[in-house]
């Protein structure tokens, strides 16, 4: 029986000046990690929280996202994407 090595949890590089790239890489790596480890959808937000560090924790808390809404993985991705990636101000 082959031993499968434990895959380290990816992390969000929130200090990367290229926020779009940091988010895209983190999402790609986390998606693979969650799939390989067969994490239930309702529990995925816990792993995203762990891999995002203190800044990610603060972001999730500040977003006010409810426990029920966290169970949908797309909702958690949206919180991070909407807050990490700068939006151009069309009025400036």
ZAVEXRO-938405 format. One record per atom (N, C-alpha, C, O, CB): residue in three letters; x, y, z. Coordinates in steps of 0.1 Angstrom, whole numbers, padded with zeros to 4 digits, always signed. Each point is the difference from the previous one (the first is absolute). Glycine has a CB too. Layout:
! residues N
ALAXYZ/...
END
This chain:
! residues 92
UNK+0008-0012+0000/UNK-0008+0012+0000/UNK+0009+0012+0000/UNK+0009+0002+0009/UNK-0028-0014+0003/UNK+0017+0021-0021/UNK+0008+0012-0002/UNK-0005+0010+0011/UNK-0011+0002+0003/UNK+0014-0006-0028/UNK+0007+0011+0031/UNK-0002+0010+0009/UNK-0001+0014-0007/UNK+0009+0003-0007/UNK+0003-0016+0026/UNK-0023+0020-0017/UNK-0002+0013-0006/UNK+0006+0010+0009/UNK-0005+0001+0011/UNK-0016-0009-0024/UNK+0030+0016+0008/UNK+0006+0010+0009/UNK-0011+0011+0003/UNK-0008+0003-0008/UNK+0031-0007-0001/UNK-0022+0009+0021/UNK-0009+0011+0004/UNK+0003+0013-0008/UNK+0012+0004-0001/UNK-0015-0014+0024/UNK-0007+0016-0029/UNK+0002+0012-0008/UNK-0002+0012+0010/UNK-0010+0001+0007/UNK+0001-0013-0028/UNK+0019+0021+0020/UNK-0001+0011+0009/UNK-0011+0010-0004/UNK-0004+0001-0012/UNK+0028-0003+0016/UNK-0030+0008+0006/UNK-0011+0009-0003/UNK+0006+0013-0007/UNK+0009+0006+0005/UNK-0022-0015+0015/UNK+0007+0012-0032/UNK+0004+0012-0007/UNK-0003+0013+0009/UNK-0008-0001+0009/UNK+0004-0010-0031/UNK+0011+0022+0019/UNK-0003+0012+0008/UNK-0002+0012-0010/UNK+0005+0000-0011/UNK+0008-0009+0030/UNK-0021+0018-0014/UNK-0003+0012-0008/UNK+0011+0010+0003/UNK+0003+0004+0011/UNK-0028-0008-0010/UNK+0032+0009-0012/UNK+0011+0010+0002/UNK-0007+0014-0001/UNK+0001+0006-0010/UNK+0016-0022-0001/UNK-0022+0020+0022/UNK-0008+0012+0001/UNK+0009+0013-0001/UNK-0004+0011-0002/UNK-0013-0023+0015/UNK+0031+0010-0012/UNK+0009+0011-0001/UNK+0005+0002-0015/UNK+0007+0009-0003/UNK+0000-0013+0027/UNK-0011-0005-0033/UNK+0004+0001-0014/UNK-0006+0012-0005/UNK-0012+0002+0001/UNK+0014-0027-0004/UNK+0006+0034-0004/UNK-0006+0012-0005/UNK-0010-0003-0012/UNK-0009+0008-0003/UNK+0030+0004+0010/UNK-0019-0023-0013/UNK-0009-0004-0011/UNK-0011-0009+0006/UNK+0000-0012+0000/UNK+0018+0013-0018/UNK-0029+0006+0023/UNK-0010-0007+0008/UNK-0008-0010-0009/UNK-0004-0010+0004/UNK+0002+0030+0010/UNK+0000-0016-0027/UNK-0007-0009-0009/UNK+0007-0013-0001/UNK-0006-0011+0001/UNK-0003+0031-0014/UNK+0022-0019+0010/UNK+0009-0012-0001/UNK+0000-0008+0013/UNK-0001-0013+0000/UNK+0015+0024-0017/UNK-0013-0005+0028/UNK+0000-0006+0013/UNK-0013-0008+0002/UNK+0000-0011+0005/UNK+0016+0029+0005/UNK-0027-0011-0013/UNK-0013-0007+0002/UNK-0001-0012-0009/UNK-0005-0011+0004/UNK-0005+0033+0003/UNK+0013-0020-0020/UNK-0002-0011-0010/UNK+0009-0012+0004/UNK-0005-0011-0001/UNK+0000+0029-0017/UNK+0017-0016+0022/UNK+0009-0011+0003/UNK-0005-0007+0013/UNK-0001-0012+0000/UNK+0020+0024-0010/UNK-0023-0004+0020/UNK-0006-0006+0012/UNK-0012-0008-0003/UNK-0002-0011+0005/UNK+0011+0030+0008/UNK-0018-0014-0021/UNK-0013-0007-0003/UNK+0003-0013-0008/UNK-0006-0010+0003/UNK-0006+0032-0004/UNK+0022-0021-0009/UNK+0003-0012-0007/UNK+0006-0011+0009/UNK-0004-0012-0001/UNK+0008+0026-0019/UNK+0006-0010+0028/UNK+0006-0010+0009/UNK-0010-0005+0011/UNK+0000-0012+0003/UNK+0022+0024-0006/UNK-0030-0003+0008/UNK-0010-0005+0010/UNK-0010-0009-0006/UNK-0004-0010+0006/UNK+0007+0031+0007/UNK-0008-0018-0025/UNK-0009-0009-0007/UNK+0005-0014-0002/UNK-0007-0010+0003/UNK-0002+0030-0015/UNK+0022-0021+0008/UNK+0006-0013-0001/UNK+0001-0006+0014/UNK-0002-0012+0001/UNK+0015+0020-0021/UNK-0008-0001+0030/UNK+0001-0005+0013/UNK-0013-0006+0005/UNK+0000-0011+0006/UNK+0019+0027-0001/UNK-0029-0008-0006/UNK-0013-0005+0005/UNK-0006-0012-0007/UNK-0006-0008+0006/UNK+0001+0032+0000/UNK+0008-0025-0019/UNK-0004-0011-0008/UNK+0008-0013+0003/UNK-0006-0010+0003/UNK-0001+0026-0021/UNK+0020-0014+0019/UNK+0008-0012+0003/UNK-0003-0005+0014/UNK+0000-0013+0002/UNK+0018+0022-0017/UNK-0021-0001+0024/UNK-0002-0004+0014/UNK-0015-0003+0003/UNK-0004-0003+0011/UNK+0023+0017-0004/UNK-0027-0013-0018/UNK-0015-0003+0001/UNK-0007+0007+0011/UNK-0007-0006+0008/UNK+0013-0016-0018/UNK-0004+0035+0011/UNK-0006+0008+0010/UNK-0014+0003-0004/UNK-0003+0004-0011/UNK+0025+0006+0018/UNK-0031-0012+0003/UNK-0015+0002-0003/UNK-0002+0015-0002/UNK+0007+0009+0006/UNK-0013-0028+0008/UNK-0003+0023-0024/UNK-0002+0014-0003/UNK-0004+0008+0012/UNK+0005+0012+0001/UNK-0013-0020-0023/UNK+0001+0003+0031/UNK-0005+0008+0012/UNK+0012+0003+0009/UNK-0001+0009+0009/UNK-0021-0019-0011/UNK+0033+0003+0001/UNK+0012+0001+0008/UNK+0011+0008-0006/UNK+0010+0003+0006/UNK-0016-0024+0005/UNK+0005+0023-0024/UNK+0011+0007-0008/UNK+0004+0013+0006/UNK+0012+0004-0001/UNK-0020-0016-0019/UNK-0002+0020+0025/UNK+0004+0013+0005/UNK+0010+0000+0011/UNK+0008+0009+0001/UNK-0031-0002-0008/UNK+0023-0018+0015/UNK+0009-0001+0011/UNK+0015-0001-0005/UNK+0009+0007+0005/UNK-0026-0019+0008/UNK+0019+0005-0024/UNK+0013-0001-0006/UNK+0004+0013-0007/UNK+0012+0003+0001/UNK-0016-0028-0004/UNK-0005+0031-0003/UNK+0003+0013-0006/UNK+0004+0010+0011/UNK+0009+0008-0002/UNK-0025-0012-0017/UNK+0009+0004+0030/UNK+0003+0009+0011/UNK+0014-0003+0005/UNK+0008+0009+0002/UNK-0032-0008+0005/UNK+0027-0014-0004/UNK+0014-0004+0004/UNK+0011+0004-0009/UNK+0010+0005+0004/UNK-0021-0024+0008/UNK+0008+0018-0025/UNK+0011+0003-0010/UNK+0001+0015-0003/UNK+0009+0004-0007/UNK-0013-0026-0003/UNK-0005+0030+0015/UNK+0000+0014-0003/UNK+0007+0008+0011/UNK+0003+0012-0001/UNK-0024-0014-0012/UNK+0023-0004+0025/UNK+0007+0006+0011/UNK-0008+0011+0007/UNK-0012+0001-0002/UNK+0033-0005-0011/UNK-0014+0012+0021/UNK-0007+0010+0008/UNK-0008+0010-0008/UNK-0011+0004+0004/UNK+0029-0007+0013/UNK-0012+0007-0028/UNK-0006+0010-0009/UNK-0013-0005-0006/UNK-0010+0007-0001/UNK+0032+0003-0004/UNK-0022-0023+0002/UNK-0012-0006-0006/UNK-0010-0002+0011/UNK-0012+0001-0003/UNK+0026-0013-0014/UNK-0010+0009+0029/UNK-0010-0002+0011/UNK-0007+0014+0002/UNK-0012+0000+0002/UNK+0026-0018+0009/UNK-0006+0028-0010/UNK-0005+0014+0002/UNK-0010+0003-0011/UNK-0011+0006+0002/UNK+0032+0001+0010/UNK-0018-0010-0025/UNK-0008+0002-0011/UNK-0013-0007+0001/UNK-0011+0006-0002/UNK+0031-0003-0012/UNK-0020-0016+0018/UNK-0012-0007+0001/UNK-0009+0005+0011/UNK-0012+0001-0001/UNK+0024-0021-0008/UNK-0006+0024+0020/UNK-0007+0005+0012/UNK-0007+0014-0004/UNK-0012+0002+0003/UNK+0028-0014+0013/UNK-0008+0020-0023/UNK-0005+0013-0004/UNK-0011-0001-0011/UNK-0009+0009-0001/UNK+0031+0001+0006/UNK-0022-0021-0012/UNK-0010-0001-0011/UNK-0014-0003+0006/UNK-0010+0002-0007/UNK+0028-0010-0008/UNK-0019+0003+0027/UNK-0013-0003+0006/UNK-0006-0013-0006/UNK-0012-0002+0002/UNK+0009+0026+0003/UNK+0010-0032-0012/UNK-0005-0012-0007/UNK-0005-0010+0011/UNK+0007-0002+0010/UNK+0008+0005-0030/UNK-0027-0008+0018/UNK-0006-0009+0010/UNK+0005-0014-0001/UNK+0006-0004-0010/UNK-0027+0019+0010/UNK+0019-0023+0010/UNK+0004-0014+0000/UNK-0006-0007-0011/UNK+0006-0009-0007/UNK-0003+0010+0032/UNK-0016+0002-0027/UNK-0007-0007-0011/UNK+0005+0003-0014/UNK+0001-0008-0008/UNK-0021+0008+0023/UNK+0023+0013-0017/UNK+0005+0005-0013/UNK+0014-0006-0002/UNK+0004-0002-0012/UNK-0018+0023+0014/UNK+0022-0022+0008/UNK+0014-0006-0001/UNK+0000-0014-0006/UNK+0010-0004-0006/UNK-0003+0018+0025/UNK-0018-0021-0017/UNK-0001-0014-0005/UNK+0001-0002-0015/UNK+0003-0010-0005/UNK-0016+0005+0025/UNK+0010+0016-0027/UNK+0001+0000-0015/UNK+0014+0006-0003/UNK+0003+0011+0002/UNK-0028-0008-0006/UNK+0034-0012-0002/UNK+0014+0004-0003/UNK+0001+0013-0008/UNK+0009+0008+0002/UNK-0003-0032+0000/UNK-0016+0026-0012/UNK+0001+0011-0008/UNK-0002+0013+0007/UNK+0005+0011-0004/UNK-0013-0025-0014/UNK+0000+0014+0029/UNK-0002+0012+0008/UNK+0013+0005+0007/UNK+0003+0012+0000/UNK-0027-0019+0003/UNK+0032-0003+0001/UNK+0012+0003+0007/UNK+0010+0006-0010/UNK+0007+0009+0003/UNK-0011-0027+0015/UNK+0005+0011-0030/UNK+0009+0005-0010/UNK-0003+0015-0003/UNK+0008+0008-0002/UNK-0005-0031-0008/UNK-0016+0026+0009/UNK-0005+0013-0004/UNK+0004+0010+0010/UNK+0004+0011-0003/UNK-0023-0021-0009/UNK+0018+0007+0025/UNK+0004+0009+0011/UNK+0015+0004-0002/UNK+0003+0012+0000/UNK-0020-0022+0016/UNK+0026+0000-0018/UNK+0014+0003-0002/UNK+0002+0008-0013/UNK+0008+0010+0000/UNK-0002-0031+0013/UNK-0012+0017-0024/UNK+0003+0006-0013/UNK-0005+0015+0001/UNK+0007+0009-0004/UNK-0010-0031-0008/UNK-0009+0024+0017/UNK-0005+0014+0001/UNK+0008+0009+0009/UNK+0000+0012-0003/UNK-0023-0022-0001/UNK+0029+0005+0014/UNK+0008+0008+0009/UNK+0015+0001-0003/UNK+0006+0010+0003/UNK-0023-0015+0014/UNK+0022-0005-0024/UNK+0014+0000-0002/UNK+0004+0008-0013/UNK+0010+0006-0001/UNK-0009-0028+0012/UNK-0009+0020-0021/UNK+0003+0006-0013/UNK-0006+0014-0002/UNK-0012+0002+0002/UNK+0013-0026-0012/UNK+0008+0033+0008/UNK-0004+0014-0002/UNK-0009+0002-0012/UNK+0001-0006-0010/UNK+0020+0013+0021/UNK-0031+0001-0009/UNK-0009+0004-0010/UNK+0003+0014-0004/UNK+0002+0009+0008/UNK-0020-0025+0000/UNK+0019+0019-0021/UNK+0002+0013-0004/UNK-0012+0009+0003/UNK-0011-0004-0003/UNK+0027-0004-0015/UNK-0013+0020+0023/UNK-0011+0009+0003/UNK-0004+0008-0013/UNK+0008+0008-0005/UNK+0000-0006+0029/UNK-0019-0005-0030/UNK-0004+0006-0012/UNK-0002+0015+0001/UNK-0001+0007-0011/UNK-0009-0029+0004/UNK+0009+0027+0019/UNK-0003+0014+0002/UNK+0012+0009+0001/UNK+0000+0012+0000/UNK-0021-0019+0011/UNK+0033+0000-0011/UNK+0012+0008+0002/UNK+0006+0003-0014/UNK+0011+0006-0001/UNK-0006-0017+0023/
END
